[in-house]
Amino acid sequence: MELSKIVIPQEMNYIAGFLTFACTLRCTYCINHHGGDLVKGRRMSVEDWTRGLNRLVTRPDLPITLQGGEPTVYKGFYEVVNGIRADIPIDILTNLEIDPETFASRINPARLRREAKYASIRVSYHKGQSNREELLKRVSWLQERGFSIGIWIVDHPGYREHTEETIAMAQAMGIDIRKKEFLGPWKGEVYGTMRYPGAVNGGQLRFCDCRTSELLIAPDGSLFRCHSDLYANRSSIGHILDPGLRAQDLYQWRTCGVYGKCNSCDIKVKFNRFQEHGHSSVEIENITEPYKENTEYVREVVNTYGKS
């Protein structure tokens, strides 16, 4: 049965297709493991991914961002990229722990290029996980072949000298490299600029009303309003292959009962897709008094991220 088209509401700022939660790296501060409740093992076929994504009607300034985990780990990664309708813009978040020649032979650089203030392929660099020199070479090689590509590096307070050195190396090679704010508690201090106090890793849980500006698609095609729900496989708002899915289902107020276990990605103050600062992924209203303690509250980021 042919699926009806879903015109993405104008208020939506981001579309993410999480092809897999598997990853080749083991970063202790991995944001996917915030709260330690990441549910893995969910997956959808190439055919279902392309069928679901191709029903979306986006805009030139609103790409579908393929990510994970590490999206290139997904066995049908190249088939998904090449199976998405040509009029749908695509971005990719990756650690680029791949063979760049294979990547370049399977994907046309023009497919991942659009008018934007940041690169379509956003490569994450993590100290101690990736070989810095090799990663810079891979990025430079792909850039020389016409790919829109840049590096994002987490501004971890434990190795800022290394971060600045890496930035200088990349810039000397003509590579666009940008810092991302470190998020979470580390050595007794909490990092990250959050819009709603007590929402992330709070000591107590509360009810609230929440509305998202993001469409988050899990590896099994389930849709979620926030990263906290996505990773925990909690309170899905629909499925990308549901024939009855409507555009108005994607942008509406919903009641939430886990304010205090929010994910930093949703609550932090950041840049939107136009690189305008001051955006956060969700709006929250009607926050109630606490109804119970958050038993999963943690004091050090090493205990929050990277759990097996």
Secondary structure, DSSP 8 states (H G I E B T S, - for coil): -----EE--TT--EEEEE--S--S---TT-GGGGGG---------HHHHHHHHTTEE-BTTB-EEEESS-GGGSTTHHHHHHHS-TTS-EEEEE---S-HHHHHHHS-GGGG--S-SS-SEEEEE-TTTS-HHHHHHHHHHHHHTT--EEEEEEE-TT-HHHHHHHHHHHHHTT--EEEEE--EEETTEEES-BSSTTSBS-SEEEEEEEEESEEEE-TTSEEESSHHHHHHT-S--EETT-TT--GGGTS--EEEEEETSB-HHHHB-EE-TT--EEE-SEEEE------EE-TT--SSHHHHS---
